[in-house]
Amino acid sequence: MNSTVRIRLVIRGAVQGVGFRPFIYRLATELGLKGWVLNSAQGVFIEVEGLPETLQEFVRRVESDKPPRAFIQSLEQSILDPVGYTTFEIRHSEESGEKVALILPDIATCPDCLREIFDPADRRYLYPFTNCTNCGPRYSIIEALPYDRPNTTMKAFTMCPKCREEFENPADRRFHAQPNACPECGPHLELWDEQGHCLAQHHEALLRATEAIREGRIVAVKGLGGFHLMVDARSDSAVRRLRERKRREEKPFALMYPSLQLVQAHCEVNEAEERVLRSPESPIVLLRRKQVEAVASSVAPNNPYLGVMLPYTPLHHLLMHELGFPVVATSGNLSDEPICTDEREALHRLAGIADLFLVHNRPIARHVDDSVVRVLLERELVLRRARGYAPLPVLVKQPVPPLLAVGAHLKNTVALSVGNQVFISQHIGDLETPQALEAFHRVVTNVKELWEHQPQKVACDMHPDYLSTQAAHRMGIPVVPVQHHVAHILSCMAENELEPPVLGISWDGTGYGTDGTIWGGEFLLIRKGSWQRFAHLHAFRLPGGDRAIKEPRRSALGVLCECYGEQAFQTLQSVFTEQELTALSQMLRRGINAPITTSAGRLFDAVASLVGLRQVVNYEGQAAMELEFRLHGITSDESYPFAVEQTSSDAPVVVDWRPMLPELLQDAASGVPVGCISARFHNTLVEMMVAVAKRAGVECVALSGGCFQNAYLTARAVQRLREEGFRPYWHQRVPPNDGGIALGQIVAASVFG
């Protein structure tokens, strides 16, 4: 598409007082772009309008042609609708508002520091805690504001005369670098055994840790925001041992590679993916692996993608330089627990998992996991928002009252509003264990203390059994319950600066509906000050309730019973025992422990079961992911039949998937390849979206919910909606999954609360 669009850039780093605004003015003018640039307390803000290809060149040149003394720590990019700028101007600096830019995310090692740690003539040669004003720890070491050394976990380390001289010299790049340190005065490494006995110190500790990894042993490494468990990714036996000890059966492990060149040898990497890999945020990026068996199959079983990151701290650079091969670098925890941050705690919690512990004596103020990103439609799609992104705010158009949002039960994050900014915490995770719940309470307390903000209300999910909801009701301030799928759509709208009316398509696995049933295949009309359930997928029962989440065969049984009644049990005799079928039939007949759902996520599970892909899953979304993976290389516009019905003018429209089932089952029985069935199924879902959008007659369509982590579903939905004259929007820097719920809850509480 060649129509004009607007992009907003929020740039943080050494970008003030270095000729940055004149540079932006010259670049925008040269490219014929319209808009403005200004300095603010939060960073440098830029808005430019023009053709998409010109804007892409502008962003590339902002990074490549920036002034010599400028350094970009983070560059947030959002694509928005144009507003019709006619000139490009340098606006007056905006000094109002709180100086929240002082709370930056943790930033990957800059080129200057990297050069120093590998220069034998430099005093920081091989020093794993090297940093400067342009890089290093931020959010993970801040204990309070303002961001001064006494308010960080570096307060115990007194700078030596040389470091102090750098710190006080305005011409030095370490001028006011709060974590500044060197081998003489800063933190140091130690290698511990399982009992906490010190086996080696300093660089010797690192060398012995790499030797252990080469031998196939599991090493717990204390990094920036917590521990990694590291093991040789080439060794199937070592990876399997880690799976067994960590109790993580099949969920893919993240990998750390020593260089971009080796990543490119093992994976397909396009220009956008390379940019994200090398960015200051340095997240885990999902990349399609090449056909070479470069790493052990047990790293990501039955998965054509690898989650890959590059070293982002001096410690990781030194480790990976020494090793020269990819390692598993997974969170230092037991499954469903938060990441370990303290070395003594790690000895206890990682006992029986790690063989050795590479630790250091710089305390971690708060746990911060690695972020996860995939590139979709040439844009960044953040799936887990943590290191490098948190706690950067999302800007909302109008200032909102002081509100706290406690998020969902899975992939939990919390959020706090300050003026027209919403600060979203780092990923906390699933609130399934006492340790995770403790981390949740710690983060809630922390965000309030860090911004010295006392919320007037707390927003939470409507689900009464969510632990986050229960915590909200114990806070002693007014509670605003927010319907789960409404929060999803408002989150997408806030990120894309959309105004009502909007048709929101909110598809996921589970969400508590206003009628007491389980929603998850929702079409919501968002109007100014109100929302309406405009349409939903046809409902079916889930035999066994929550157990169906881990057993797609149960969703399949519910779907078949909705279509064929008692005959359904004969179809699935091969995947259930006779005893199981007897119990499940009783549940379905009586409606006991068989809740009603409209969930698109469970519909994915049902189809994965019916085509023989997956009857039981070992992690969330596994069946749907494997259905998506089968699409690779298949181009088809074919779809299955479906119906759109409405029983009365005031009832929601029902999108009936049942007409699809006979043809889908016939395809499966006839030996049609699973990939072809998957393509027809995905295409059918997209045509359902188009059909409802036509009925609603609203131009703007927002896509949110865990199902829109699916690249094919999202890309095809965007394509088809555009072809039919709609304007689709999807997530970029805020996750479409439940990690974005807290933002939507803040918006809901300010608009509807």
Buried (B, 14 or more C-beta within 10 A) or exposed (E): EEEBBBBBBBBBBBBBEBBBBEBBBEBBEEBEBBBBBBBBBBBBBBBBBBBBEBBBBBBEBBEEEBBEEBBBBBBBBBBBBBEEBEEBBEBEEEEEBBEBBBBBBBBBBBEBBBEBBBEEEBEBBBBBBBBBBBBBBBBBBBBEBEBEBEBBBBBEBEBBEEBEEBBEEEEBBBBBBBBBBBBEBBBBBBBBEBEBEEBBEBBEBBBBBBBBBBEBBBBBBBBBBBBBBBBBBBBBEBBBBBBEBBEBEBBBBBBBBBBBEBBBEBBEBEEBBBBBBBBBBBBBBBBBBBEEEBBBEBBBBEBBBBBBBBBBBBBBBBBBBBBEBBBBBBBBBBBBBBBBBBBEEBBEBBEEBBBBBBBBBBBBBBBBBBBBBBBBBEBBBBBBBBBBBBBBBBBBEEEBEBBBBBBBBBBBBBBBBBBBBBBBBBBBBBBBBEBBBEBBEBBBEBBBEBBEBEBEBBBBBBBEEBBBBBBBEEBEEEBBBBBBBBBBBBBBBBBBBBEBBBBBBBBBBBBBBEEEBBBBBBBBBBEEEEBEBBBBBBBBBBBBBEEBBBBBBBBBBBBBBBBBEEEBBEBBEEBBEEEBBEEBBEBBEEEEBBBBBBBBBBBBBBBBBBBEBBBEBEEBBBBBBBBBBBBEEBEEEEBBBBBBEEEEEEEBBBBBBBEBBEBBBEBBEEEBEBBBBBBBBBBBBBBBBBBBBEBBEBBBBBBBBBBBBBBBBBBBBBEBBEEBEBBBBBBBBBBBBBBBBBBBBBBBBBBBB
